[in-house]
């Protein structure tokens, strides 16, 4: 396999901006020098952890580890003591890379620390030969919602395969300038948002922290792509809808070549508000820590709000019943086969060069994650629409509701509820019901807390848009929904008073 970052070893883009965080930036020549110097200091390390703040230091540290062929373990600076201790004890890094000004918590201080100098001027070591495609590149820990976080070992081939497949789907080139404000301890912000532009020879402008003003400024200054999560796009949708007299945010979004949302489903209502104000559709894609990216709406395809597009090049995808029976799949040319009727729900299983190799120190969990014939069980439930697009309807563990003999995906009910003008936020779960097996339960943050819509009004709204059996039988009103750092709703924390 060729280098993960061909631009770092060439001269054609040496003076092009590679990374910019606020008023600090590095050209490709400067990044090659600083990361190359650090890579020389990492030689022989088993693996290194990276204190993943949204800074140049994090980006340089990860690139240096990859140049040295040393697996990197991104650490979430907001993790609690127990989680940090587990990750460090499980991954046993030789050192922790951090910015010189970073104050590390007590749980981290027992490990050797290496400060990252992003403007290093020392001797640049000759990089070692490119490791094998199967060599581990990153160990990214899962969220740990059902137990301690597991370290997904991501090989170099997975990064290359995903980024090259996205380049094909999104027509992503070295001329693109990406802006985002995503955290750098996970796949979306780090692999797609930092390593993606560097593999193409393009540029990254990181906001440090997301803001509508920051996005507007950078798109007006020439950025061509925006990556975000639904919470960010919701704020952008609110801004363009509420500021008709100030069209600057809408005009800035309209200048972007590509708007991409991921990490959770973007409500159709927000899609439509952004498109109405800007003339641009937001593209969605689907992936997870263990698989990187599996599907995407293509930049040259038809906009399909509410779907995550089609399998990326090299990715096989199928939907299966609980007994393993295949409901629908794709032929080698990408044509769907089987029940692609938009109604038949099955678990997504995938295989391809984008997959992780194992959970670190967890052979039992690794074996359980794969079928006997090598397909990865994602735990995500979906349907395939008649046009071939994949539509996620929820997680198997929390979002598949079996009610009255029907399989119902929580995601489509949430989208329907969000179309009601009296609903600001919505989550849907199932709870035991003596008659139905499970009943649909809606958790609503009303647009006007003083005058929320009635439960009957919301049930009729859903029944009219979807089907009567999908209407919520119980409605709870909340001030806010519990969410994690990526804006995903923590449904396990939704409990009755």
NUVO-403146 format. One record per residue (C-alpha): x, y, z; residue in one letter. Coordinates in steps of 0.25 Angstrom, whole numbers, m for minus. Example, Ala and Ser with C-alpha at 12.3 -4.5 7.8 and 13.67 -1.06 7.14 Angstrom:
2
@xx->49 | yy->m18 | zz->31 | res->a
@xx->55 | yy->m4 | zz->29 | res->s
! end
This chain:
497
@xx->0 | yy->0 | zz->0 | res->x
@xx->5 | yy->14 | zz->m3 | res->x
@xx->7 | yy->25 | zz->7 | res->x
@xx->m6 | yy->29 | zz->15 | res->x
@xx->m1 | yy->43 | zz->13 | res->x
@xx->5 | yy->45 | zz->m1 | res->x
@xx->5 | yy->60 | zz->0 | res->x
@xx->15 | yy->59 | zz->12 | res->x
@xx->25 | yy->53 | zz->3 | res->x
@xx->23 | yy->61 | zz->m9 | res->x
@xx->27 | yy->75 | zz->m13 | res->x
@xx->15 | yy->80 | zz->m21 | res->x
@xx->7 | yy->85 | zz->m10 | res->x
@xx->18 | yy->88 | zz->0 | res->x
@xx->14 | yy->102 | zz->2 | res->x
@xx->m1 | yy->99 | zz->2 | res->x
@xx->m8 | yy->101 | zz->16 | res->x
@xx->m10 | yy->87 | zz->22 | res->x
@xx->m16 | yy->90 | zz->36 | res->x
@xx->m22 | yy->103 | zz->42 | res->x
@xx->m27 | yy->104 | zz->56 | res->x
@xx->m31 | yy->118 | zz->59 | res->x
@xx->m19 | yy->127 | zz->56 | res->x
@xx->m9 | yy->115 | zz->56 | res->x
@xx->m6 | yy->108 | zz->44 | res->x
@xx->4 | yy->98 | zz->37 | res->x
@xx->7 | yy->97 | zz->22 | res->x
@xx->10 | yy->83 | zz->17 | res->x
@xx->24 | yy->85 | zz->18 | res->x
@xx->23 | yy->90 | zz->32 | res->x
@xx->14 | yy->78 | zz->36 | res->x
@xx->24 | yy->68 | zz->29 | res->x
@xx->35 | yy->74 | zz->37 | res->x
@xx->28 | yy->75 | zz->51 | res->x
@xx->21 | yy->61 | zz->49 | res->x
@xx->34 | yy->55 | zz->43 | res->x
@xx->42 | yy->60 | zz->55 | res->x
@xx->32 | yy->54 | zz->65 | res->x
@xx->31 | yy->41 | zz->58 | res->x
@xx->46 | yy->39 | zz->59 | res->x
@xx->44 | yy->41 | zz->75 | res->x
@xx->33 | yy->30 | zz->74 | res->x
@xx->41 | yy->19 | zz->68 | res->x
@xx->40 | yy->6 | zz->75 | res->x
@xx->28 | yy->10 | zz->83 | res->x
@xx->17 | yy->m1 | zz->84 | res->x
@xx->6 | yy->9 | zz->83 | res->x
@xx->4 | yy->23 | zz->88 | res->x
@xx->m8 | yy->31 | zz->94 | res->x
@xx->m12 | yy->45 | zz->89 | res->x
@xx->m19 | yy->55 | zz->98 | res->x
@xx->m29 | yy->59 | zz->87 | res->x
@xx->m32 | yy->73 | zz->89 | res->x
@xx->m37 | yy->81 | zz->76 | res->x
@xx->m23 | yy->87 | zz->74 | res->x
@xx->m11 | yy->86 | zz->64 | res->x
@xx->m4 | yy->77 | zz->74 | res->x
@xx->m14 | yy->66 | zz->73 | res->x
@xx->m13 | yy->66 | zz->58 | res->x
@xx->2 | yy->66 | zz->58 | res->x
@xx->3 | yy->55 | zz->68 | res->x
@xx->m7 | yy->46 | zz->61 | res->x
@xx->0 | yy->48 | zz->48 | res->x
@xx->14 | yy->46 | zz->54 | res->x
@xx->9 | yy->33 | zz->60 | res->x
@xx->4 | yy->28 | zz->46 | res->x
@xx->17 | yy->32 | zz->40 | res->x
@xx->25 | yy->24 | zz->50 | res->x
@xx->16 | yy->12 | zz->49 | res->x
@xx->12 | yy->13 | zz->63 | res->x
@xx->m3 | yy->11 | zz->67 | res->x
@xx->m10 | yy->23 | zz->73 | res->x
@xx->m21 | yy->23 | zz->83 | res->x
@xx->m29 | yy->36 | zz->83 | res->x
@xx->m33 | yy->40 | zz->98 | res->x
@xx->m46 | yy->48 | zz->100 | res->x
@xx->m41 | yy->60 | zz->109 | res->x
@xx->m56 | yy->60 | zz->115 | res->x
@xx->m55 | yy->45 | zz->119 | res->x
@xx->m56 | yy->42 | zz->134 | res->x
@xx->m46 | yy->36 | zz->143 | res->x
@xx->m51 | yy->22 | zz->142 | res->x
@xx->m52 | yy->22 | zz->127 | res->x
@xx->m39 | yy->28 | zz->125 | res->x
@xx->m32 | yy->18 | zz->134 | res->x
@xx->m39 | yy->7 | zz->127 | res->x
@xx->m35 | yy->11 | zz->113 | res->x
@xx->m20 | yy->14 | zz->118 | res->x
@xx->m19 | yy->0 | zz->125 | res->x
@xx->m26 | yy->m7 | zz->114 | res->x
@xx->m17 | yy->m1 | zz->103 | res->x
@xx->m4 | yy->1 | zz->111 | res->x
@xx->2 | yy->12 | zz->103 | res->x
@xx->17 | yy->15 | zz->103 | res->x
@xx->14 | yy->29 | zz->105 | res->x
@xx->3 | yy->40 | zz->104 | res->x
@xx->5 | yy->51 | zz->94 | res->x
@xx->0 | yy->65 | zz->98 | res->x
@xx->1 | yy->79 | zz->96 | res->x
@xx->12 | yy->86 | zz->104 | res->x
@xx->1 | yy->95 | zz->111 | res->x
@xx->m9 | yy->83 | zz->113 | res->x
@xx->m12 | yy->80 | zz->128 | res->x
@xx->m14 | yy->65 | zz->129 | res->x
@xx->m23 | yy->59 | zz->140 | res->x
@xx->m18 | yy->51 | zz->151 | res->x
@xx->m23 | yy->38 | zz->144 | res->x
@xx->m13 | yy->41 | zz->133 | res->x
@xx->m1 | yy->46 | zz->140 | res->x
@xx->5 | yy->32 | zz->144 | res->x
@xx->8 | yy->30 | zz->129 | res->x
@xx->21 | yy->36 | zz->122 | res->x
@xx->17 | yy->49 | zz->115 | res->x
@xx->23 | yy->54 | zz->101 | res->x
@xx->20 | yy->68 | zz->98 | res->x
@xx->17 | yy->71 | zz->83 | res->x
@xx->24 | yy->83 | zz->77 | res->x
@xx->17 | yy->87 | zz->65 | res->x
@xx->28 | yy->96 | zz->60 | res->x
@xx->39 | yy->87 | zz->63 | res->x
@xx->52 | yy->90 | zz->57 | res->x
@xx->61 | yy->78 | zz->61 | res->x
@xx->66 | yy->68 | zz->51 | res->x
@xx->55 | yy->61 | zz->43 | res->x
@xx->57 | yy->46 | zz->44 | res->x
@xx->56 | yy->37 | zz->32 | res->x
@xx->42 | yy->31 | zz->32 | res->x
@xx->42 | yy->16 | zz->33 | res->x
@xx->36 | yy->7 | zz->22 | res->x
@xx->21 | yy->8 | zz->20 | res->x
@xx->15 | yy->m3 | zz->29 | res->x
@xx->6 | yy->m14 | zz->24 | res->x
@xx->m8 | yy->m10 | zz->20 | res->x
@xx->m13 | yy->m19 | zz->31 | res->x
@xx->m4 | yy->m12 | zz->42 | res->x
@xx->m12 | yy->m5 | zz->53 | res->x
@xx->m13 | yy->10 | zz->51 | res->x
@xx->m22 | yy->14 | zz->62 | res->x
@xx->m29 | yy->8 | zz->74 | res->x
@xx->m42 | yy->16 | zz->76 | res->x
@xx->m51 | yy->13 | zz->88 | res->x
@xx->m66 | yy->11 | zz->86 | res->x
@xx->m75 | yy->19 | zz->95 | res->x
@xx->m77 | yy->7 | zz->105 | res->x
@xx->m92 | yy->9 | zz->106 | res->x
@xx->m94 | yy->m6 | zz->110 | res->x
@xx->m81 | yy->m8 | zz->118 | res->x
@xx->m66 | yy->m3 | zz->118 | res->x
@xx->m62 | yy->3 | zz->105 | res->x
@xx->m56 | yy->m6 | zz->95 | res->x
@xx->m43 | yy->m3 | zz->87 | res->x
@xx->m46 | yy->m5 | zz->72 | res->x
@xx->m33 | yy->m7 | zz->65 | res->x
@xx->m34 | yy->0 | zz->52 | res->x
@xx->m23 | yy->m4 | zz->41 | res->x
@xx->m17 | yy->5 | zz->31 | res->x
@xx->m24 | yy->m1 | zz->20 | res->x
@xx->m38 | yy->3 | zz->26 | res->x
@xx->m34 | yy->17 | zz->27 | res->x
@xx->m29 | yy->17 | zz->12 | res->x
@xx->m41 | yy->10 | zz->7 | res->x
@xx->m51 | yy->18 | zz->14 | res->x
@xx->m45 | yy->32 | zz->10 | res->x
@xx->m43 | yy->27 | zz->m5 | res->x
@xx->m57 | yy->22 | zz->m5 | res->x
@xx->m62 | yy->36 | zz->0 | res->x
@xx->m53 | yy->43 | zz->m10 | res->x
@xx->m61 | yy->35 | zz->m21 | res->x
@xx->m75 | yy->38 | zz->m15 | res->x
@xx->m72 | yy->52 | zz->m11 | res->x
@xx->m63 | yy->56 | zz->m23 | res->x
@xx->m53 | yy->60 | zz->m12 | res->x
@xx->m40 | yy->66 | zz->m17 | res->x
@xx->m28 | yy->74 | zz->m12 | res->x
@xx->m35 | yy->87 | zz->m17 | res->x
@xx->m45 | yy->85 | zz->m6 | res->x
@xx->m44 | yy->93 | zz->7 | res->x
@xx->m52 | yy->86 | zz->19 | res->x
@xx->m57 | yy->94 | zz->31 | res->x
@xx->m62 | yy->87 | zz->43 | res->x
@xx->m63 | yy->88 | zz->58 | res->x
@xx->m63 | yy->73 | zz->62 | res->x
@xx->m56 | yy->67 | zz->74 | res->x
@xx->m43 | yy->59 | zz->70 | res->x
@xx->m45 | yy->46 | zz->78 | res->x
@xx->m54 | yy->39 | zz->68 | res->x
@xx->m56 | yy->34 | zz->54 | res->x
@xx->m64 | yy->46 | zz->49 | res->x
@xx->m55 | yy->58 | zz->54 | res->x
@xx->m41 | yy->51 | zz->53 | res->x
@xx->m41 | yy->41 | zz->42 | res->x
@xx->m51 | yy->48 | zz->32 | res->x
@xx->m49 | yy->62 | zz->37 | res->x
@xx->m33 | yy->63 | zz->38 | res->x
@xx->m27 | yy->50 | zz->31 | res->x
@xx->m37 | yy->51 | zz->20 | res->x
@xx->m33 | yy->65 | zz->15 | res->x
@xx->m18 | yy->61 | zz->17 | res->x
@xx->m19 | yy->49 | zz->9 | res->x
@xx->m25 | yy->57 | zz->m3 | res->x
@xx->m15 | yy->68 | zz->m1 | res->x
@xx->m25 | yy->78 | zz->3 | res->x
@xx->m27 | yy->88 | zz->15 | res->x
@xx->m34 | yy->87 | zz->28 | res->x
@xx->m40 | yy->99 | zz->36 | res->x
@xx->m44 | yy->95 | zz->49 | res->x
@xx->m53 | yy->104 | zz->57 | res->x
@xx->m48 | yy->99 | zz->71 | res->x
@xx->m62 | yy->100 | zz->75 | res->x
@xx->m74 | yy->100 | zz->66 | res->x
@xx->m82 | yy->113 | zz->64 | res->x
@xx->m91 | yy->118 | zz->53 | res->x
@xx->m83 | yy->130 | zz->52 | res->x
@xx->m70 | yy->122 | zz->50 | res->x
@xx->m76 | yy->113 | zz->39 | res->x
@xx->m81 | yy->126 | zz->32 | res->x
@xx->m68 | yy->133 | zz->33 | res->x
@xx->m60 | yy->121 | zz->27 | res->x
@xx->m70 | yy->118 | zz->16 | res->x
@xx->m69 | yy->132 | zz->12 | res->x
@xx->m54 | yy->132 | zz->12 | res->x
@xx->m53 | yy->120 | zz->2 | res->x
@xx->m56 | yy->107 | zz->10 | res->x
@xx->m63 | yy->97 | zz->0 | res->x
@xx->m68 | yy->86 | zz->10 | res->x
@xx->m74 | yy->86 | zz->23 | res->x
@xx->m75 | yy->74 | zz->33 | res->x
@xx->m85 | yy->74 | zz->44 | res->x
@xx->m94 | yy->66 | zz->53 | res->x
@xx->m109 | yy->68 | zz->54 | res->x
@xx->m108 | yy->77 | zz->66 | res->x
@xx->m99 | yy->86 | zz->58 | res->x
@xx->m108 | yy->86 | zz->46 | res->x
@xx->m121 | yy->88 | zz->54 | res->x
@xx->m114 | yy->101 | zz->59 | res->x
@xx->m111 | yy->105 | zz->45 | res->x
@xx->m125 | yy->102 | zz->41 | res->x
@xx->m130 | yy->111 | zz->52 | res->x
@xx->m121 | yy->122 | zz->48 | res->x
@xx->m125 | yy->122 | zz->34 | res->x
@xx->m140 | yy->121 | zz->37 | res->x
@xx->m140 | yy->132 | zz->48 | res->x
@xx->m131 | yy->142 | zz->41 | res->x
@xx->m138 | yy->145 | zz->28 | res->x
@xx->m134 | yy->159 | zz->30 | res->x
@xx->m119 | yy->155 | zz->31 | res->x
@xx->m117 | yy->145 | zz->19 | res->x
@xx->m102 | yy->144 | zz->22 | res->x
@xx->m102 | yy->130 | zz->28 | res->x
@xx->m111 | yy->125 | zz->17 | res->x
@xx->m102 | yy->131 | zz->6 | res->x
@xx->m90 | yy->125 | zz->12 | res->x
@xx->m96 | yy->111 | zz->13 | res->x
@xx->m101 | yy->113 | zz->m2 | res->x
@xx->m86 | yy->115 | zz->m6 | res->x
@xx->m82 | yy->102 | zz->0 | res->x
@xx->m79 | yy->91 | zz->m10 | res->x
@xx->m83 | yy->80 | zz->0 | res->x
@xx->m90 | yy->79 | zz->13 | res->x
@xx->m89 | yy->66 | zz->20 | res->x
@xx->m96 | yy->62 | zz->33 | res->x
@xx->m93 | yy->49 | zz->41 | res->x
@xx->m92 | yy->42 | zz->54 | res->x
@xx->m107 | yy->42 | zz->55 | res->x
@xx->m119 | yy->44 | zz->47 | res->x
@xx->m122 | yy->58 | zz->42 | res->x
@xx->m137 | yy->61 | zz->43 | res->x
@xx->m144 | yy->63 | zz->30 | res->x
@xx->m149 | yy->76 | zz->35 | res->x
@xx->m135 | yy->82 | zz->37 | res->x
@xx->m132 | yy->77 | zz->23 | res->x
@xx->m143 | yy->84 | zz->17 | res->x
@xx->m141 | yy->97 | zz->25 | res->x
@xx->m126 | yy->98 | zz->20 | res->x
@xx->m130 | yy->94 | zz->6 | res->x
@xx->m141 | yy->105 | zz->5 | res->x
@xx->m132 | yy->116 | zz->10 | res->x
@xx->m119 | yy->112 | zz->3 | res->x
@xx->m122 | yy->103 | zz->m9 | res->x
@xx->m113 | yy->93 | zz->m4 | res->x
@xx->m116 | yy->79 | zz->1 | res->x
@xx->m109 | yy->73 | zz->12 | res->x
@xx->m102 | yy->59 | zz->9 | res->x
@xx->m103 | yy->48 | zz->20 | res->x
@xx->m94 | yy->36 | zz->21 | res->x
@xx->m94 | yy->24 | zz->30 | res->x
@xx->m82 | yy->18 | zz->38 | res->x
@xx->m78 | yy->14 | zz->52 | res->x
@xx->m65 | yy->12 | zz->59 | res->x
@xx->m63 | yy->m2 | zz->55 | res->x
@xx->m66 | yy->0 | zz->40 | res->x
@xx->m62 | yy->14 | zz->37 | res->x
@xx->m71 | yy->18 | zz->26 | res->x
@xx->m81 | yy->8 | zz->19 | res->x
@xx->m91 | yy->16 | zz->11 | res->x
@xx->m93 | yy->31 | zz->6 | res->x
@xx->m102 | yy->39 | zz->m3 | res->x
@xx->m93 | yy->43 | zz->m15 | res->x
@xx->m90 | yy->57 | zz->m18 | res->x
@xx->m94 | yy->54 | zz->m33 | res->x
@xx->m107 | yy->47 | zz->m29 | res->x
@xx->m121 | yy->51 | zz->m25 | res->x
@xx->m123 | yy->57 | zz->m12 | res->x
@xx->m130 | yy->47 | zz->m2 | res->x
@xx->m133 | yy->54 | zz->11 | res->x
@xx->m135 | yy->43 | zz->22 | res->x
@xx->m126 | yy->33 | zz->15 | res->x
@xx->m111 | yy->30 | zz->16 | res->x
@xx->m110 | yy->26 | zz->1 | res->x
@xx->m104 | yy->14 | zz->m5 | res->x
@xx->m92 | yy->5 | zz->m1 | res->x
@xx->m78 | yy->11 | zz->m4 | res->x
@xx->m69 | yy->5 | zz->m14 | res->x
@xx->m63 | yy->m8 | zz->m8 | res->x
@xx->m74 | yy->m9 | zz->3 | res->x
@xx->m83 | yy->m21 | zz->3 | res->x
@xx->m96 | yy->m19 | zz->11 | res->x
@xx->m109 | yy->m27 | zz->14 | res->x
@xx->m121 | yy->m27 | zz->23 | res->x
@xx->m124 | yy->m40 | zz->31 | res->x
@xx->m135 | yy->m45 | zz->40 | res->x
@xx->m132 | yy->m49 | zz->54 | res->x
@xx->m130 | yy->m64 | zz->49 | res->x
@xx->m120 | yy->m59 | zz->39 | res->x
@xx->m128 | yy->m60 | zz->27 | res->x
@xx->m125 | yy->m49 | zz->17 | res->x
@xx->m136 | yy->m39 | zz->14 | res->x
@xx->m129 | yy->m31 | zz->4 | res->x
@xx->m115 | yy->m28 | zz->m1 | res->x
@xx->m107 | yy->m22 | zz->m13 | res->x
@xx->m101 | yy->m29 | zz->m25 | res->x
@xx->m87 | yy->m26 | zz->m29 | res->x
@xx->m91 | yy->m15 | zz->m38 | res->x
@xx->m99 | yy->m8 | zz->m26 | res->x
@xx->m113 | yy->m12 | zz->m31 | res->x
@xx->m122 | yy->m16 | zz->m19 | res->x
@xx->m128 | yy->m30 | zz->m19 | res->x
@xx->m139 | yy->m36 | zz->m10 | res->x
@xx->m149 | yy->m28 | zz->m2 | res->x
@xx->m145 | yy->m14 | zz->m4 | res->x
@xx->m159 | yy->m8 | zz->m2 | res->x
@xx->m156 | yy->2 | zz->8 | res->x
@xx->m163 | yy->m6 | zz->19 | res->x
@xx->m156 | yy->m19 | zz->21 | res->x
@xx->m147 | yy->m16 | zz->34 | res->x
@xx->m134 | yy->m24 | zz->36 | res->x
@xx->m121 | yy->m22 | zz->43 | res->x
@xx->m110 | yy->m17 | zz->34 | res->x
@xx->m98 | yy->m26 | zz->33 | res->x
@xx->m85 | yy->m21 | zz->25 | res->x
@xx->m72 | yy->m27 | zz->20 | res->x
@xx->m61 | yy->m20 | zz->12 | res->x
@xx->m47 | yy->m14 | zz->14 | res->x
@xx->m53 | yy->m3 | zz->23 | res->x
@xx->m55 | yy->m12 | zz->35 | res->x
@xx->m47 | yy->m12 | zz->48 | res->x
@xx->m39 | yy->m25 | zz->51 | res->x
@xx->m42 | yy->m28 | zz->65 | res->x
@xx->m46 | yy->m22 | zz->79 | res->x
@xx->m33 | yy->m20 | zz->87 | res->x
@xx->m31 | yy->m31 | zz->97 | res->x
@xx->m45 | yy->m36 | zz->95 | res->x
@xx->m45 | yy->m49 | zz->86 | res->x
@xx->m59 | yy->m52 | zz->91 | res->x
@xx->m65 | yy->m39 | zz->87 | res->x
@xx->m58 | yy->m40 | zz->73 | res->x
@xx->m64 | yy->m54 | zz->71 | res->x
@xx->m78 | yy->m49 | zz->75 | res->x
@xx->m77 | yy->m37 | zz->65 | res->x
@xx->m76 | yy->m45 | zz->53 | res->x
@xx->m84 | yy->m56 | zz->46 | res->x
@xx->m78 | yy->m69 | zz->42 | res->x
@xx->m76 | yy->m65 | zz->28 | res->x
@xx->m69 | yy->m52 | zz->32 | res->x
@xx->m80 | yy->m41 | zz->32 | res->x
@xx->m80 | yy->m31 | zz->43 | res->x
@xx->m93 | yy->m29 | zz->51 | res->x
@xx->m95 | yy->m14 | zz->52 | res->x
@xx->m107 | yy->m15 | zz->62 | res->x
@xx->m113 | yy->m4 | zz->53 | res->x
@xx->m127 | yy->m7 | zz->47 | res->x
@xx->m131 | yy->m1 | zz->33 | res->x
@xx->m139 | yy->m3 | zz->21 | res->x
@xx->m135 | yy->m1 | zz->6 | res->x
@xx->m144 | yy->8 | zz->m1 | res->x
@xx->m149 | yy->5 | zz->m15 | res->x
@xx->m139 | yy->14 | zz->m21 | res->x
@xx->m128 | yy->6 | zz->m14 | res->x
@xx->m125 | yy->16 | zz->m3 | res->x
@xx->m122 | yy->11 | zz->11 | res->x
@xx->m131 | yy->17 | zz->22 | res->x
@xx->m127 | yy->15 | zz->36 | res->x
@xx->m139 | yy->13 | zz->46 | res->x
@xx->m131 | yy->11 | zz->59 | res->x
@xx->m122 | yy->2 | zz->67 | res->x
@xx->m126 | yy->m12 | zz->69 | res->x
@xx->m124 | yy->m11 | zz->84 | res->x
@xx->m132 | yy->2 | zz->87 | res->x
@xx->m139 | yy->6 | zz->74 | res->x
@xx->m146 | yy->m6 | zz->69 | res->x
@xx->m160 | yy->m7 | zz->74 | res->x
@xx->m168 | yy->m20 | zz->73 | res->x
@xx->m183 | yy->m15 | zz->74 | res->x
@xx->m195 | yy->m23 | zz->70 | res->x
@xx->m188 | yy->m32 | zz->61 | res->x
@xx->m181 | yy->m21 | zz->54 | res->x
@xx->m166 | yy->m17 | zz->54 | res->x
@xx->m165 | yy->m2 | zz->56 | res->x
@xx->m153 | yy->7 | zz->55 | res->x
@xx->m152 | yy->18 | zz->65 | res->x
@xx->m145 | yy->27 | zz->55 | res->x
@xx->m156 | yy->29 | zz->45 | res->x
@xx->m166 | yy->32 | zz->56 | res->x
@xx->m156 | yy->43 | zz->62 | res->x
@xx->m155 | yy->49 | zz->48 | res->x
@xx->m170 | yy->50 | zz->47 | res->x
@xx->m171 | yy->56 | zz->61 | res->x
@xx->m161 | yy->67 | zz->58 | res->x
@xx->m169 | yy->71 | zz->46 | res->x
@xx->m180 | yy->76 | zz->56 | res->x
@xx->m178 | yy->91 | zz->59 | res->x
@xx->m180 | yy->89 | zz->74 | res->x
@xx->m169 | yy->79 | zz->75 | res->x
@xx->m154 | yy->84 | zz->77 | res->x
@xx->m148 | yy->71 | zz->80 | res->x
@xx->m153 | yy->56 | zz->80 | res->x
@xx->m148 | yy->42 | zz->84 | res->x
@xx->m156 | yy->29 | zz->83 | res->x
@xx->m154 | yy->17 | zz->91 | res->x
@xx->m162 | yy->4 | zz->93 | res->x
@xx->m168 | yy->m1 | zz->107 | res->x
@xx->m175 | yy->m14 | zz->110 | res->x
@xx->m190 | yy->m15 | zz->107 | res->x
@xx->m198 | yy->m27 | zz->111 | res->x
@xx->m207 | yy->m26 | zz->99 | res->x
@xx->m197 | yy->m21 | zz->88 | res->x
@xx->m184 | yy->m27 | zz->93 | res->x
@xx->m178 | yy->m13 | zz->93 | res->x
@xx->m184 | yy->1 | zz->92 | res->x
@xx->m178 | yy->13 | zz->85 | res->x
@xx->m174 | yy->23 | zz->95 | res->x
@xx->m170 | yy->38 | zz->91 | res->x
@xx->m161 | yy->47 | zz->99 | res->x
@xx->m164 | yy->61 | zz->94 | res->x
@xx->m157 | yy->75 | zz->97 | res->x
@xx->m168 | yy->84 | zz->92 | res->x
@xx->m165 | yy->97 | zz->84 | res->x
@xx->m174 | yy->105 | zz->94 | res->x
@xx->m173 | yy->98 | zz->108 | res->x
@xx->m185 | yy->107 | zz->113 | res->x
@xx->m194 | yy->101 | zz->102 | res->x
@xx->m189 | yy->87 | zz->97 | res->x
@xx->m197 | yy->79 | zz->87 | res->x
@xx->m206 | yy->69 | zz->93 | res->x
@xx->m203 | yy->54 | zz->93 | res->x
@xx->m215 | yy->51 | zz->84 | res->x
@xx->m211 | yy->62 | zz->74 | res->x
@xx->m197 | yy->56 | zz->73 | res->x
@xx->m202 | yy->42 | zz->71 | res->x
@xx->m211 | yy->46 | zz->60 | res->x
@xx->m200 | yy->54 | zz->54 | res->x
@xx->m191 | yy->41 | zz->53 | res->x
@xx->m203 | yy->32 | zz->49 | res->x
@xx->m206 | yy->42 | zz->37 | res->x
@xx->m192 | yy->42 | zz->32 | res->x
@xx->m187 | yy->28 | zz->35 | res->x
@xx->m198 | yy->18 | zz->39 | res->x
@xx->m207 | yy->16 | zz->50 | res->x
@xx->m199 | yy->5 | zz->57 | res->x
@xx->m187 | yy->14 | zz->58 | res->x
@xx->m194 | yy->25 | zz->66 | res->x
@xx->m189 | yy->27 | zz->80 | res->x
@xx->m198 | yy->21 | zz->91 | res->x
@xx->m191 | yy->29 | zz->102 | res->x
@xx->m185 | yy->43 | zz->102 | res->x
@xx->m175 | yy->49 | zz->112 | res->x
@xx->m171 | yy->64 | zz->112 | res->x
@xx->m157 | yy->68 | zz->116 | res->x
@xx->m149 | yy->81 | zz->117 | res->x
@xx->m137 | yy->74 | zz->109 | res->x
@xx->m133 | yy->61 | zz->104 | res->x
@xx->m120 | yy->54 | zz->110 | res->x
@xx->m109 | yy->54 | zz->99 | res->x
@xx->m94 | yy->50 | zz->98 | res->x
@xx->m83 | yy->59 | zz->93 | res->x
@xx->m87 | yy->56 | zz->78 | res->x
@xx->m101 | yy->60 | zz->80 | res->x
@xx->m107 | yy->46 | zz->80 | res->x
@xx->m119 | yy->44 | zz->89 | res->x
@xx->m116 | yy->35 | zz->101 | res->x
@xx->m128 | yy->27 | zz->101 | res->x
@xx->m124 | yy->18 | zz->112 | res->x
@xx->m125 | yy->30 | zz->121 | res->x
@xx->m140 | yy->32 | zz->117 | res->x
@xx->m148 | yy->27 | zz->129 | res->x
@xx->m162 | yy->30 | zz->134 | res->x
@xx->m164 | yy->39 | zz->146 | res->x
! end
